[in-house]
Amino acid sequence: MDMQSYTVELLAKIREKGPLIHNITNFVVMNSSANILLALGASPVMAHCLTEMEEMTSLASALVLNIGTLQEDWLQSMICAAQTANSRGIPVILDPVGAGATTFRTEAIHTILQNCSVSVLRGNCSEIFSLGSSSITTRGVDSSLAFSDEMVAAARAMAREKNCIVAISGEEDCVTDGITTFRVGNGQPIMTRVTGIGCGLSAVTAAFCAVAEGRLVEATAAAFGFYGLCADLAVKISDMPGSFQVAFVDALSSTGADDIRRSLKVTEV
């Protein structure tokens, strides 16, 4: 597949249609995720009250669940929203922020996965593989962000076990549905020095999936590549965290087809 052309196509659809992305996300990143989606061309809504979950999710084109500042009542809202999305064929992106750090977080993710269908599970190596069963071999993966045969094998096994796309952020990103796997080489280390950049990727992934008409593994890889490409362009303007963040949001708005065709680094493994 020509991922450059497909990414251009999806980006154009986002900017034309402005899909509504429902985010049940954490307090730290509500503002940054909303601005990231607006810069991209999508429309954000941040809502977590159980009373309006079914109605709000029904209006959306994709749903993001982010457990960064999770509370018990939010978990109920997330499950309600995801079940509503499942009943309407709306993609669900789950960001297991801090999974493995506490029992509450880890069990919450397992509860969501047991009660709902998730389209994309997106996180870093430690977060993703903390959710794996003993049948998934991850020795050495958590401690390394390197793209390796071991990481790819573990990610594919996880995708098959959870029946969803697994998308792992790192020095190079890995996106797989258990069969098709993409390697993404765009991105900059400074992204880890700005709060909300990772959570923003989950929101952007949702926007790409919202217009993908079911081709979610390709859309997820395209989202990762485009997001990293915007960082590649932004770091040329500033390599300091504060001004990089501004340049990055601007790049989400200004990056276009020529940039994608010239510099996107997404390859099928």
C-alpha positions in Angstrom: 0.0 0.0 0.0 1.1 3.6 -0.8 0.9 4.9 2.7 1.9 8.4 1.6 -1.1 8.7 -0.7 -3.4 7.1 1.8 -2.4 9.5 4.6 -2.9 12.4 2.2 -6.4 11.1 1.5 -7.4 10.7 5.2 -6.0 14.1 6.1 -8.1 15.7 3.4 -11.2 13.9 4.6 -10.6 15.1 8.2 -10.2 18.7 7.1 -13.2 18.5 4.9 -15.6 16.7 7.2 -14.4 17.9 10.6 -15.4 14.7 12.4 -16.6 15.0 16.0 -14.2 13.2 18.4 -15.7 12.4 21.9 -12.9 12.4 24.5 -13.3 11.0 28.0 -9.8 12.1 28.9 -7.8 13.3 31.8 -7.8 16.8 33.4 -4.2 17.4 32.5 -4.7 17.2 28.7 -8.3 18.3 28.0 -7.1 21.6 26.7 -4.1 20.4 24.7 -6.0 17.5 23.1 -8.8 19.8 22.1 -6.4 22.2 20.5 -4.6 19.4 18.8 -7.8 18.1 17.2 -8.8 21.6 16.2 -5.5 22.3 14.6 -5.8 19.0 12.7 -9.2 19.9 11.4 -11.4 17.7 13.6 -14.0 18.8 16.2 -13.4 17.9 19.8 -15.9 17.4 22.6 -14.8 16.6 26.2 -17.6 15.0 28.2 -17.5 12.4 31.0 -20.8 12.7 32.9 -22.6 9.3 32.8 -26.0 11.0 32.4 -25.2 12.2 28.9 -22.8 9.4 27.7 -25.1 7.5 25.4 -26.5 10.7 23.7 -23.1 12.4 23.4 -21.3 9.3 22.0 -24.1 8.8 19.5 -23.2 12.1 18.0 -19.5 11.3 17.6 -17.5 9.8 14.8 -14.9 8.3 17.1 -14.4 7.9 20.9 -11.2 8.3 23.0 -10.9 6.7 26.4 -7.9 8.0 28.4 -7.4 6.9 32.1 -4.8 9.5 33.0 -6.8 10.9 35.9 -9.3 8.0 36.3 -12.1 8.0 38.9 -14.6 5.2 39.6 -17.5 7.1 38.1 -15.5 7.9 35.0 -14.9 4.2 34.5 -18.7 3.7 34.4 -18.9 6.5 31.8 -16.2 5.0 29.7 -17.9 1.6 29.6 -21.3 3.2 28.8 -19.7 5.3 26.0 -17.8 2.4 24.5 -20.8 0.1 24.5 -22.8 2.9 22.8 -20.0 3.3 20.3 -19.8 -0.5 19.7 -23.6 -0.6 19.0 -23.2 2.1 16.3 -19.9 1.0 14.7 -18.0 4.0 16.1 -14.2 3.4 16.5 -13.0 3.3 20.1 -9.4 4.3 21.0 -8.2 3.3 24.4 -5.1 5.0 26.0 -4.1 3.0 29.1 -2.1 5.8 30.7 0.0 4.5 33.6 -1.3 0.9 33.2 0.9 -1.4 35.3 1.6 1.4 37.8 -1.3 0.7 40.1 -3.8 -2.1 40.6 -6.7 0.3 40.0 -5.5 1.5 36.6 -4.6 -2.0 35.4 -7.8 -3.6 36.5 -9.8 -0.7 35.0 -8.3 -1.4 31.6 -9.1 -5.1 31.9 -12.7 -4.2 32.9 -13.1 -2.0 29.8 -11.6 -4.7 27.6 -13.9 -7.3 29.1 -17.1 -5.3 28.7 -16.4 -3.4 25.4 -14.8 -3.8 22.0 -11.8 -1.6 21.5 -10.6 -0.7 18.0 -7.1 0.6 19.0 -5.1 0.1 22.2 -2.5 2.9 22.1 0.3 3.4 24.6 4.0 3.0 25.2 5.7 -0.4 25.7 5.4 -0.5 29.4 1.7 0.4 29.4 0.8 -2.0 26.6 2.6 -5.1 27.8 1.6 -4.7 31.4 -1.8 -5.8 30.1 -0.6 -9.0 28.5 -1.2 -12.5 29.6 1.6 -14.9 30.6 1.4 -16.4 27.1 2.8 -13.2 25.7 6.6 -13.1 25.9 7.8 -9.5 26.6 11.2 -10.1 28.2 13.3 -7.0 27.6 10.5 -5.1 25.8 9.4 -2.9 28.6 12.9 -1.6 29.3 13.6 -0.8 25.6 11.8 1.5 23.2 13.7 0.0 20.3 11.7 -1.5 17.4 12.7 -5.2 17.4 11.5 -8.6 16.2 10.7 -9.4 19.9 8.5 -6.3 20.2 6.7 -7.0 17.0 6.0 -10.6 17.9 4.7 -9.5 21.3 2.6 -6.8 19.8 1.1 -9.1 17.2 0.3 -11.7 20.0 -1.3 -8.9 22.1 -3.4 -7.7 19.1 -4.7 -11.3 18.5 -5.4 -11.9 22.2 -7.3 -8.6 22.7 -8.9 -8.6 19.2 -7.8 -5.0 18.5 -5.1 -3.0 16.9 -2.1 -2.5 19.1 -0.2 0.8 18.5 3.0 1.2 20.5 4.8 4.6 20.7 8.6 4.6 21.0 11.8 5.7 19.2 10.1 3.9 16.3 6.4 3.1 16.5 4.7 -0.3 15.9 1.2 -0.6 14.7 -0.4 -4.0 14.2 -3.7 -5.9 14.1 -1.9 -9.2 14.6 -1.6 -9.8 10.8 -0.6 -6.5 9.2 2.2 -4.6 10.9 3.5 -1.1 10.2 6.8 0.5 11.3 6.7 4.3 11.8 10.0 6.2 11.8 8.7 9.8 12.1 8.9 11.6 15.5 11.2 13.4 17.8 12.6 12.7 21.4 11.4 16.2 22.5 7.8 15.0 22.2 8.3 13.2 25.6 9.2 16.5 27.3 5.8 18.1 26.6 2.8 17.1 28.7 -0.1 15.9 26.5 1.7 15.1 23.3 1.2 11.3 23.8 -2.5 11.8 24.7 -2.9 14.0 21.7 -1.8 11.1 19.5 -4.7 9.0 20.8 -7.0 11.9 19.8 -5.5 12.2 16.3 -5.6 8.4 15.9 -9.3 8.7 16.6 -9.8 11.4 14.0 -8.0 9.3 11.3 -10.0 6.2 12.2 -13.2 8.3 12.1 -12.8 8.8 8.3 -11.2 5.5 7.4 -14.3 3.5 6.6 -13.1 0.5 8.4 -9.5 0.4 7.3 -8.4 1.0 10.9 -4.9 -0.5 11.0 -3.8 1.6 8.0 -5.5 4.7 9.4 -3.7 4.2 12.8 -0.4 3.9 11.1 -1.1 7.0 9.0 -2.1 8.9 12.1 1.2 7.9 13.8 3.2 8.8 10.8 1.5 12.2 10.3 1.8 13.1 14.0 5.5 12.2 14.0 6.1 14.1 10.8 4.6 17.3 12.3 7.1 16.9 15.1 9.9 16.5 12.6 8.9 19.8 11.0 8.2 21.6 14.3 11.6 20.8 15.8 13.3 22.6 12.9 11.6 25.8 14.3 12.3 25.1 18.0 14.0 22.3 20.0 12.9 23.8 23.3 9.8 22.3 25.0 7.6 25.4 25.3 8.1 26.8 21.9 8.2 23.4 20.3 4.7 22.8 21.6 3.5 25.9 19.8 5.3 25.0 16.6 4.0 21.4 16.8 0.3 22.5 17.0 0.9 24.9 14.1 2.4 22.1 12.1 -0.7 20.0 12.6 -2.6 22.7 10.9 -0.1 23.6 8.1 1.4 20.2 7.1 0.1 19.1 3.8 0.3 16.6 0.9 3.7 17.7 -0.3 5.2 17.3 3.2 3.7 13.8 3.6 4.8 12.6 0.2 8.3 13.9 0.8 8.9 12.8 4.4 6.4 10.3 5.8 8.2 7.2 7.1 5.6 4.5 7.4 6.4 1.0 6.0 4.7 -2.3 6.2 6.8 -5.0 8.0 
